Amino acid sequence: MPKLKTRKAAAKRFRATGSGKIVRRKAFKNHLLQHKSSTRKRTLSQMAVVNERDEENVRLMLPYL
């Protein structure tokens, strides 16, 4: 069976935890930060678990994750 290709764009955005869940960065932390509160920016800095409905699509893009 041939090797499967990894979607490189997805590989840069997702990674797996030790328990096998997929985590991602949160949106809205790139620019226009001066009017956002420190609490909000700190919360956006944390990783988030990918929703179970989207997880199957991410796993198809990353066959060796």
mmCIF file of the N, C-alpha and C atoms, coordinates in Angstrom:
data_MODEL
# 
_entry.id   MODEL 
# 
loop_
_atom_site.group_PDB 
_atom_site.id 
_atom_site.type_symbol 
_atom_site.label_atom_id 
_atom_site.label_alt_id 
_atom_site.label_comp_id 
_atom_site.label_asym_id 
_atom_site.label_entity_id 
_atom_site.label_seq_id 
_atom_site.pdbx_PDB_ins_code 
_atom_site.Cartn_x 
_atom_site.Cartn_y 
_atom_site.Cartn_z 
_atom_site.occupancy 
_atom_site.B_iso_or_equiv 
_atom_site.pdbx_formal_charge 
_atom_site.auth_seq_id 
_atom_site.auth_comp_id 
_atom_site.auth_asym_id 
_atom_site.auth_atom_id 
_atom_site.pdbx_PDB_model_num 
ATOM 1   N N  . MET A 1 1  ? 0.846   -1.184 0.000  1.00 0.00 ? 1  MET A N  1 
ATOM 2   C CA . MET A 1 1  ? 0.000   0.000  0.000  1.00 0.00 ? 1  MET A CA 1 
ATOM 3   C C  . MET A 1 1  ? 0.896   1.254  0.000  1.00 0.00 ? 1  MET A C  1 
ATOM 4   N N  . PRO A 1 2  ? 0.560   2.235  -0.822 1.00 0.00 ? 2  PRO A N  1 
ATOM 5   C CA . PRO A 1 2  ? 1.424   3.421  -0.899 1.00 0.00 ? 2  PRO A CA 1 
ATOM 6   C C  . PRO A 1 2  ? 1.329   4.270  0.357  1.00 0.00 ? 2  PRO A C  1 
ATOM 7   N N  . LYS A 1 3  ? 2.358   5.084  0.523  1.00 0.00 ? 3  LYS A N  1 
ATOM 8   C CA . LYS A 1 3  ? 2.361   6.004  1.648  1.00 0.00 ? 3  LYS A CA 1 
ATOM 9   C C  . LYS A 1 3  ? 1.280   7.058  1.444  1.00 0.00 ? 3  LYS A C  1 
ATOM 10  N N  . LEU A 1 4  ? 0.717   7.530  2.542  1.00 0.00 ? 4  LEU A N  1 
ATOM 11  C CA . LEU A 1 4  ? -0.307  8.569  2.479  1.00 0.00 ? 4  LEU A CA 1 
ATOM 12  C C  . LEU A 1 4  ? 0.338   9.929  2.654  1.00 0.00 ? 4  LEU A C  1 
ATOM 13  N N  . LYS A 1 5  ? -0.182  10.912 1.948  1.00 0.00 ? 5  LYS A N  1 
ATOM 14  C CA . LYS A 1 5  ? 0.377   12.252 2.036  1.00 0.00 ? 5  LYS A CA 1 
ATOM 15  C C  . LYS A 1 5  ? -0.273  13.020 3.182  1.00 0.00 ? 5  LYS A C  1 
ATOM 16  N N  . THR A 1 6  ? 0.537   13.818 3.850  1.00 0.00 ? 6  THR A N  1 
ATOM 17  C CA . THR A 1 6  ? 0.074   14.684 4.923  1.00 0.00 ? 6  THR A CA 1 
ATOM 18  C C  . THR A 1 6  ? -0.231  16.047 4.343  1.00 0.00 ? 6  THR A C  1 
ATOM 19  N N  . ARG A 1 7  ? -1.350  16.650 4.754  1.00 0.00 ? 7  ARG A N  1 
ATOM 20  C CA . ARG A 1 7  ? -1.634  18.033 4.385  1.00 0.00 ? 7  ARG A CA 1 
ATOM 21  C C  . ARG A 1 7  ? -0.731  18.920 5.230  1.00 0.00 ? 7  ARG A C  1 
ATOM 22  N N  . LYS A 1 8  ? 0.245   19.557 4.605  1.00 0.00 ? 8  LYS A N  1 
ATOM 23  C CA . LYS A 1 8  ? 1.253   20.304 5.350  1.00 0.00 ? 8  LYS A CA 1 
ATOM 24  C C  . LYS A 1 8  ? 0.658   21.510 6.068  1.00 0.00 ? 8  LYS A C  1 
ATOM 25  N N  . ALA A 1 9  ? -0.378  22.109 5.511  1.00 0.00 ? 9  ALA A N  1 
ATOM 26  C CA . ALA A 1 9  ? -1.012  23.246 6.178  1.00 0.00 ? 9  ALA A CA 1 
ATOM 27  C C  . ALA A 1 9  ? -1.647  22.805 7.491  1.00 0.00 ? 9  ALA A C  1 
ATOM 28  N N  . ALA A 1 10 ? -2.246  21.623 7.489  1.00 0.00 ? 10 ALA A N  1 
ATOM 29  C CA . ALA A 1 10 ? -2.858  21.103 8.711  1.00 0.00 ? 10 ALA A CA 1 
ATOM 30  C C  . ALA A 1 10 ? -1.795  20.679 9.713  1.00 0.00 ? 10 ALA A C  1 
ATOM 31  N N  . ALA A 1 11 ? -0.672  20.164 9.222  1.00 0.00 ? 11 ALA A N  1 
ATOM 32  C CA . ALA A 1 11 ? 0.393   19.712 10.105 1.00 0.00 ? 11 ALA A CA 1 
ATOM 33  C C  . ALA A 1 11 ? 0.967   20.868 10.909 1.00 0.00 ? 11 ALA A C  1 
ATOM 34  N N  . LYS A 1 12 ? 0.934   22.076 10.341 1.00 0.00 ? 12 LYS A N  1 
ATOM 35  C CA . LYS A 1 12 ? 1.447   23.244 11.049 1.00 0.00 ? 12 LYS A CA 1 
ATOM 36  C C  . LYS A 1 12 ? 0.467   23.762 12.093 1.00 0.00 ? 12 LYS A C  1 
ATOM 37  N N  . ARG A 1 13 ? -0.794  23.374 12.002 1.00 0.00 ? 13 ARG A N  1 
ATOM 38  C CA . ARG A 1 13 ? -1.815  23.953 12.860 1.00 0.00 ? 13 ARG A CA 1 
ATOM 39  C C  . ARG A 1 13 ? -2.314  23.031 13.972 1.00 0.00 ? 13 ARG A C  1 
ATOM 40  N N  . PHE A 1 14 ? -2.117  21.740 13.827 1.00 0.00 ? 14 PHE A N  1 
ATOM 41  C CA . PHE A 1 14 ? -2.657  20.797 14.799 1.00 0.00 ? 14 PHE A CA 1 
ATOM 42  C C  . PHE A 1 14 ? -1.550  19.909 15.350 1.00 0.00 ? 14 PHE A C  1 
ATOM 43  N N  . ARG A 1 15 ? -1.723  19.461 16.589 1.00 0.00 ? 15 ARG A N  1 
ATOM 44  C CA . ARG A 1 15 ? -0.833  18.444 17.140 1.00 0.00 ? 15 ARG A CA 1 
ATOM 45  C C  . ARG A 1 15 ? -1.631  17.587 18.104 1.00 0.00 ? 15 ARG A C  1 
ATOM 46  N N  . ALA A 1 16 ? -1.073  16.424 18.431 1.00 0.00 ? 16 ALA A N  1 
ATOM 47  C CA . ALA A 1 16 ? -1.785  15.468 19.277 1.00 0.00 ? 16 ALA A CA 1 
ATOM 48  C C  . ALA A 1 16 ? -1.293  15.575 20.713 1.00 0.00 ? 16 ALA A C  1 
ATOM 49  N N  . THR A 1 17 ? -2.191  15.315 21.654 1.00 0.00 ? 17 THR A N  1 
ATOM 50  C CA . THR A 1 17 ? -1.824  15.238 23.060 1.00 0.00 ? 17 THR A CA 1 
ATOM 51  C C  . THR A 1 17 ? -1.403  13.812 23.380 1.00 0.00 ? 17 THR A C  1 
ATOM 52  N N  . GLY A 1 18 ? -0.963  13.595 24.596 1.00 0.00 ? 18 GLY A N  1 
ATOM 53  C CA . GLY A 1 18 ? -0.562  12.252 24.990 1.00 0.00 ? 18 GLY A CA 1 
ATOM 54  C C  . GLY A 1 18 ? -1.706  11.268 24.982 1.00 0.00 ? 18 GLY A C  1 
ATOM 55  N N  . SER A 1 19 ? -2.921  11.761 25.246 1.00 0.00 ? 19 SER A N  1 
ATOM 56  C CA . SER A 1 19 ? -4.083  10.873 25.272 1.00 0.00 ? 19 SER A CA 1 
ATOM 57  C C  . SER A 1 19 ? -4.686  10.668 23.893 1.00 0.00 ? 19 SER A C  1 
ATOM 58  N N  . GLY A 1 20 ? -4.123  11.329 22.864 1.00 0.00 ? 20 GLY A N  1 
ATOM 59  C CA . GLY A 1 20 ? -4.604  11.104 21.505 1.00 0.00 ? 20 GLY A CA 1 
ATOM 60  C C  . GLY A 1 20 ? -5.570  12.149 20.999 1.00 0.00 ? 20 GLY A C  1 
ATOM 61  N N  . LYS A 1 21 ? -5.904  13.141 21.802 1.00 0.00 ? 21 LYS A N  1 
ATOM 62  C CA . LYS A 1 21 ? -6.785  14.206 21.329 1.00 0.00 ? 21 LYS A CA 1 
ATOM 63  C C  . LYS A 1 21 ? -5.989  15.171 20.461 1.00 0.00 ? 21 LYS A C  1 
ATOM 64  N N  . ILE A 1 22 ? -6.691  15.938 19.643 1.00 0.00 ? 22 ILE A N  1 
ATOM 65  C CA . ILE A 1 22 ? -6.047  16.895 18.762 1.00 0.00 ? 22 ILE A CA 1 
ATOM 66  C C  . ILE A 1 22 ? -6.290  18.290 19.322 1.00 0.00 ? 22 ILE A C  1 
ATOM 67  N N  . VAL A 1 23 ? -5.224  19.081 19.384 1.00 0.00 ? 23 VAL A N  1 
ATOM 68  C CA . VAL A 1 23 ? -5.352  20.437 19.912 1.00 0.00 ? 23 VAL A CA 1 
ATOM 69  C C  . VAL A 1 23 ? -4.984  21.440 18.824 1.00 0.00 ? 23 VAL A C  1 
ATOM 70  N N  . ARG A 1 24 ? -5.481  22.658 18.999 1.00 0.00 ? 24 ARG A N  1 
ATOM 71  C CA . ARG A 1 24 ? -5.302  23.734 18.035 1.00 0.00 ? 24 ARG A CA 1 
ATOM 72  C C  . ARG A 1 24 ? -5.097  25.041 18.781 1.00 0.00 ? 24 ARG A C  1 
ATOM 73  N N  . ARG A 1 25 ? -4.638  26.045 18.051 1.00 0.00 ? 25 ARG A N  1 
ATOM 74  C CA . ARG A 1 25 ? -4.553  27.391 18.606 1.00 0.00 ? 25 ARG A CA 1 
ATOM 75  C C  . ARG A 1 25 ? -5.911  28.063 18.508 1.00 0.00 ? 25 ARG A C  1 
ATOM 76  N N  . LYS A 1 26 ? -6.145  29.061 19.339 1.00 0.00 ? 26 LYS A N  1 
ATOM 77  C CA . LYS A 1 26 ? -7.377  29.826 19.254 1.00 0.00 ? 26 LYS A CA 1 
ATOM 78  C C  . LYS A 1 26 ? -7.190  31.009 18.311 1.00 0.00 ? 26 LYS A C  1 
ATOM 79  N N  . ALA A 1 27 ? -8.295  31.455 17.748 1.00 0.00 ? 27 ALA A N  1 
ATOM 80  C CA . ALA A 1 27 ? -8.267  32.584 16.817 1.00 0.00 ? 27 ALA A CA 1 
ATOM 81  C C  . ALA A 1 27 ? -8.272  33.911 17.573 1.00 0.00 ? 27 ALA A C  1 
ATOM 82  N N  . PHE A 1 28 ? -8.078  35.002 16.843 1.00 0.00 ? 28 PHE A N  1 
ATOM 83  C CA . PHE A 1 28 ? -8.193  36.384 17.333 1.00 0.00 ? 28 PHE A CA 1 
ATOM 84  C C  . PHE A 1 28 ? -7.040  36.816 18.228 1.00 0.00 ? 28 PHE A C  1 
ATOM 85  N N  . LYS A 1 29 ? -5.846  36.264 18.047 1.00 0.00 ? 29 LYS A N  1 
ATOM 86  C CA . LYS A 1 29 ? -4.709  36.710 18.848 1.00 0.00 ? 29 LYS A CA 1 
ATOM 87  C C  . LYS A 1 29 ? -3.556  37.158 17.951 1.00 0.00 ? 29 LYS A C  1 
ATOM 88  N N  . ASN A 1 30 ? -3.853  37.665 16.749 1.00 0.00 ? 30 ASN A N  1 
ATOM 89  C CA . ASN A 1 30 ? -2.791  38.059 15.833 1.00 0.00 ? 30 ASN A CA 1 
ATOM 90  C C  . ASN A 1 30 ? -2.559  39.565 15.791 1.00 0.00 ? 30 ASN A C  1 
ATOM 91  N N  . HIS A 1 31 ? -3.614  40.349 15.734 1.00 0.00 ? 31 HIS A N  1 
ATOM 92  C CA . HIS A 1 31 ? -3.433  41.794 15.636 1.00 0.00 ? 31 HIS A CA 1 
ATOM 93  C C  . HIS A 1 31 ? -4.625  42.469 16.296 1.00 0.00 ? 31 HIS A C  1 
ATOM 94  N N  . LEU A 1 32 ? -4.588  43.792 16.335 1.00 0.00 ? 32 LEU A N  1 
ATOM 95  C CA . LEU A 1 32 ? -5.613  44.603 17.021 1.00 0.00 ? 32 LEU A CA 1 
ATOM 96  C C  . LEU A 1 32 ? -5.732  44.189 18.484 1.00 0.00 ? 32 LEU A C  1 
ATOM 97  N N  . LEU A 1 33 ? -4.589  44.045 19.132 1.00 0.00 ? 33 LEU A N  1 
ATOM 98  C CA . LEU A 1 33 ? -4.591  43.540 20.504 1.00 0.00 ? 33 LEU A CA 1 
ATOM 99  C C  . LEU A 1 33 ? -4.707  44.637 21.547 1.00 0.00 ? 33 LEU A C  1 
ATOM 100 N N  . GLN A 1 34 ? -4.541  45.899 21.150 1.00 0.00 ? 34 GLN A N  1 
ATOM 101 C CA . GLN A 1 34 ? -4.500  46.943 22.162 1.00 0.00 ? 34 GLN A CA 1 
ATOM 102 C C  . GLN A 1 34 ? -5.846  47.154 22.845 1.00 0.00 ? 34 GLN A C  1 
ATOM 103 N N  . HIS A 1 35 ? -6.963  46.845 22.169 1.00 0.00 ? 35 HIS A N  1 
ATOM 104 C CA . HIS A 1 35 ? -8.258  47.072 22.814 1.00 0.00 ? 35 HIS A CA 1 
ATOM 105 C C  . HIS A 1 35 ? -8.803  45.807 23.495 1.00 0.00 ? 35 HIS A C  1 
ATOM 106 N N  . LYS A 1 36 ? -8.092  44.688 23.396 1.00 0.00 ? 36 LYS A N  1 
ATOM 107 C CA . LYS A 1 36 ? -8.522  43.470 24.077 1.00 0.00 ? 36 LYS A CA 1 
ATOM 108 C C  . LYS A 1 36 ? -7.921  43.435 25.471 1.00 0.00 ? 36 LYS A C  1 
ATOM 109 N N  . SER A 1 37 ? -8.675  42.915 26.409 1.00 0.00 ? 37 SER A N  1 
ATOM 110 C CA . SER A 1 37 ? -8.204  42.888 27.790 1.00 0.00 ? 37 SER A CA 1 
ATOM 111 C C  . SER A 1 37 ? -7.106  41.842 27.959 1.00 0.00 ? 37 SER A C  1 
ATOM 112 N N  . SER A 1 38 ? -6.316  42.028 29.012 1.00 0.00 ? 38 SER A N  1 
ATOM 113 C CA . SER A 1 38 ? -5.233  41.084 29.283 1.00 0.00 ? 38 SER A CA 1 
ATOM 114 C C  . SER A 1 38 ? -5.788  39.696 29.558 1.00 0.00 ? 38 SER A C  1 
ATOM 115 N N  . THR A 1 39 ? -6.915  39.631 30.248 1.00 0.00 ? 39 THR A N  1 
ATOM 116 C CA . THR A 1 39 ? -7.530  38.335 30.551 1.00 0.00 ? 39 THR A CA 1 
ATOM 117 C C  . THR A 1 39 ? -7.932  37.618 29.268 1.00 0.00 ? 39 THR A C  1 
ATOM 118 N N  . ARG A 1 40 ? -8.531  38.370 28.359 1.00 0.00 ? 40 ARG A N  1 
ATOM 119 C CA . ARG A 1 40 ? -8.968  37.777 27.098 1.00 0.00 ? 40 ARG A CA 1 
ATOM 120 C C  . ARG A 1 40 ? -7.771  37.288 26.279 1.00 0.00 ? 40 ARG A C  1 
ATOM 121 N N  . LYS A 1 41 ? -6.710  38.089 26.229 1.00 0.00 ? 41 LYS A N  1 
ATOM 122 C CA . LYS A 1 41 ? -5.524  37.688 25.476 1.00 0.00 ? 41 LYS A CA 1 
ATOM 123 C C  . LYS A 1 41 ? -4.853  36.475 26.102 1.00 0.00 ? 41 LYS A C  1 
ATOM 124 N N  . ARG A 1 42 ? -4.839  36.417 27.404 1.00 0.00 ? 42 ARG A N  1 
ATOM 125 C CA . ARG A 1 42 ? -4.236  35.268 28.090 1.00 0.00 ? 42 ARG A CA 1 
ATOM 126 C C  . ARG A 1 42 ? -5.045  34.003 27.815 1.00 0.00 ? 42 ARG A C  1 
ATOM 127 N N  . THR A 1 43 ? -6.366  34.111 27.800 1.00 0.00 ? 43 THR A N  1 
ATOM 128 C CA . THR A 1 43 ? -7.213  32.958 27.501 1.00 0.00 ? 43 THR A CA 1 
ATOM 129 C C  . THR A 1 43 ? -7.033  32.500 26.062 1.00 0.00 ? 43 THR A C  1 
ATOM 130 N N  . LEU A 1 44 ? -6.877  33.450 25.152 1.00 0.00 ? 44 LEU A N  1 
ATOM 131 C CA . LEU A 1 44 ? -6.690  33.095 23.745 1.00 0.00 ? 44 LEU A CA 1 
ATOM 132 C C  . LEU A 1 44 ? -5.341  32.449 23.483 1.00 0.00 ? 44 LEU A C  1 
ATOM 133 N N  . SER A 1 45 ? -4.387  32.623 24.402 1.00 0.00 ? 45 SER A N  1 
ATOM 134 C CA . SER A 1 45 ? -3.071  32.034 24.223 1.00 0.00 ? 45 SER A CA 1 
ATOM 135 C C  . SER A 1 45 ? -3.057  30.533 24.482 1.00 0.00 ? 45 SER A C  1 
ATOM 136 N N  . GLN A 1 46 ? -4.061  30.031 25.186 1.00 0.00 ? 46 GLN A N  1 
ATOM 137 C CA . GLN A 1 46 ? -4.091  28.619 25.542 1.00 0.00 ? 46 GLN A CA 1 
ATOM 138 C C  . GLN A 1 46 ? -4.535  27.781 24.353 1.00 0.00 ? 46 GLN A C  1 
ATOM 139 N N  . MET A 1 47 ? -4.133  26.525 24.364 1.00 0.00 ? 47 MET A N  1 
ATOM 140 C CA . MET A 1 47 ? -4.539  25.598 23.319 1.00 0.00 ? 47 MET A CA 1 
ATOM 141 C C  . MET A 1 47 ? -5.974  25.136 23.575 1.00 0.00 ? 47 MET A C  1 
ATOM 142 N N  . ALA A 1 48 ? -6.669  24.760 22.507 1.00 0.00 ? 48 ALA A N  1 
ATOM 143 C CA . ALA A 1 48 ? -8.042  24.279 22.611 1.00 0.00 ? 48 ALA A CA 1 
ATOM 144 C C  . ALA A 1 48 ? -8.134  22.917 21.943 1.00 0.00 ? 48 ALA A C  1 
ATOM 145 N N  . VAL A 1 49 ? -8.987  22.060 22.478 1.00 0.00 ? 49 VAL A N  1 
ATOM 146 C CA . VAL A 1 49 ? -9.196  20.738 21.891 1.00 0.00 ? 49 VAL A CA 1 
ATOM 147 C C  . VAL A 1 49 ? -10.123 20.879 20.693 1.00 0.00 ? 49 VAL A C  1 
ATOM 148 N N  . VAL A 1 50 ? -9.806  20.192 19.614 1.00 0.00 ? 50 VAL A N  1 
ATOM 149 C CA . VAL A 1 50 ? -10.629 20.225 18.410 1.00 0.00 ? 50 VAL A CA 1 
ATOM 150 C C  . VAL A 1 50 ? -11.958 19.541 18.706 1.00 0.00 ? 50 VAL A C  1 
ATOM 151 N N  . ASN A 1 51 ? -13.032 20.128 18.215 1.00 0.00 ? 51 ASN A N  1 
ATOM 152 C CA . ASN A 1 51 ? -14.371 19.581 18.421 1.00 0.00 ? 51 ASN A CA 1 
ATOM 153 C C  . ASN A 1 51 ? -14.467 18.186 17.824 1.00 0.00 ? 51 ASN A C  1 
ATOM 154 N N  . GLU A 1 52 ? -15.249 17.327 18.474 1.00 0.00 ? 52 GLU A N  1 
ATOM 155 C CA . GLU A 1 52 ? -15.365 15.936 18.027 1.00 0.00 ? 52 GLU A CA 1 
ATOM 156 C C  . GLU A 1 52 ? -15.948 15.822 16.620 1.00 0.00 ? 52 GLU A C  1 
ATOM 157 N N  . ARG A 1 53 ? -16.754 16.790 16.200 1.00 0.00 ? 53 ARG A N  1 
ATOM 158 C CA . ARG A 1 53 ? -17.321 16.760 14.849 1.00 0.00 ? 53 ARG A CA 1 
ATOM 159 C C  . ARG A 1 53 ? -16.279 17.083 13.786 1.00 0.00 ? 53 ARG A C  1 
ATOM 160 N N  . ASP A 1 54 ? -15.260 17.855 14.154 1.00 0.00 ? 54 ASP A N  1 
ATOM 161 C CA . ASP A 1 54 ? -14.211 18.210 13.206 1.00 0.00 ? 54 ASP A CA 1 
ATOM 162 C C  . ASP A 1 54 ? -13.018 17.263 13.269 1.00 0.00 ? 54 ASP A C  1 
ATOM 163 N N  . GLU A 1 55 ? -12.954 16.469 14.316 1.00 0.00 ? 55 GLU A N  1 
ATOM 164 C CA . GLU A 1 55 ? -11.767 15.643 14.542 1.00 0.00 ? 55 GLU A CA 1 
ATOM 165 C C  . GLU A 1 55 ? -11.541 14.631 13.421 1.00 0.00 ? 55 GLU A C  1 
ATOM 166 N N  . GLU A 1 56 ? -12.586 14.070 12.879 1.00 0.00 ? 56 GLU A N  1 
ATOM 167 C CA . GLU A 1 56 ? -12.439 13.073 11.807 1.00 0.00 ? 56 GLU A CA 1 
ATOM 168 C C  . GLU A 1 56 ? -11.801 13.689 10.566 1.00 0.00 ? 56 GLU A C  1 
ATOM 169 N N  . ASN A 1 57 ? -12.195 14.931 10.217 1.00 0.00 ? 57 ASN A N  1 
ATOM 170 C CA . ASN A 1 57 ? -11.600 15.600 9.063  1.00 0.00 ? 57 ASN A CA 1 
ATOM 171 C C  . ASN A 1 57 ? -10.128 15.898 9.292  1.00 0.00 ? 57 ASN A C  1 
ATOM 172 N N  . VAL A 1 58 ? -9.781  16.285 10.512 1.00 0.00 ? 58 VAL A N  1 
ATOM 173 C CA . VAL A 1 58 ? -8.384  16.582 10.808 1.00 0.00 ? 58 VAL A CA 1 
ATOM 174 C C  . VAL A 1 58 ? -7.554  15.314 10.725 1.00 0.00 ? 58 VAL A C  1 
ATOM 175 N N  . ARG A 1 59 ? -8.075  14.208 11.225 1.00 0.00 ? 59 ARG A N  1 
ATOM 176 C CA . ARG A 1 59 ? -7.334  12.946 11.177 1.00 0.00 ? 59 ARG A CA 1 
ATOM 177 C C  . ARG A 1 59 ? -7.134  12.459 9.737  1.00 0.00 ? 59 ARG A C  1 
ATOM 178 N N  . LEU A 1 60 ? -8.081  12.750 8.852  1.00 0.00 ? 60 LEU A N  1 
ATOM 179 C CA . LEU A 1 60 ? -7.907  12.383 7.448  1.00 0.00 ? 60 LEU A CA 1 
ATOM 180 C C  . LEU A 1 60 ? -6.796  13.207 6.806  1.00 0.00 ? 60 LEU A C  1 
ATOM 181 N N  . MET A 1 61 ? -6.656  14.473 7.242  1.00 0.00 ? 61 MET A N  1 
ATOM 182 C CA . MET A 1 61 ? -5.595  15.315 6.701  1.00 0.00 ? 61 MET A CA 1 
ATOM 183 C C  . MET A 1 61 ? -4.225  14.948 7.261  1.00 0.00 ? 61 MET A C  1 
ATOM 184 N N  . LEU A 1 62 ? -4.209  14.339 8.457  1.00 0.00 ? 62 LEU A N  1 
ATOM 185 C CA . LEU A 1 62 ? -2.951  13.995 9.124  1.00 0.00 ? 62 LEU A CA 1 
ATOM 186 C C  . LEU A 1 62 ? -2.940  12.492 9.422  1.00 0.00 ? 62 LEU A C  1 
ATOM 187 N N  . PRO A 1 63 ? -2.664  11.658 8.437  1.00 0.00 ? 63 PRO A N  1 
ATOM 188 C CA . PRO A 1 63 ? -2.775  10.214 8.644  1.00 0.00 ? 63 PRO A CA 1 
ATOM 189 C C  . PRO A 1 63 ? -1.764  9.648  9.651  1.00 0.00 ? 63 PRO A C  1 
ATOM 190 N N  . TYR A 1 64 ? -0.654  10.332 9.875  1.00 0.00 ? 64 TYR A N  1 
ATOM 191 C CA . TYR A 1 64 ? 0.386   9.807  10.780 1.00 0.00 ? 64 TYR A CA 1 
ATOM 192 C C  . TYR A 1 64 ? 0.441   10.553 12.085 1.00 0.00 ? 64 TYR A C  1 
ATOM 193 N N  . LEU A 1 65 ? -0.604  11.295 12.431 1.00 0.00 ? 65 LEU A N  1 
ATOM 194 C CA . LEU A 1 65 ? -0.630  12.037 13.690 1.00 0.00 ? 65 LEU A CA 1 
ATOM 195 C C  . LEU A 1 65 ? -0.800  11.088 14.851 1.00 0.00 ? 65 LEU A C  1 
# 
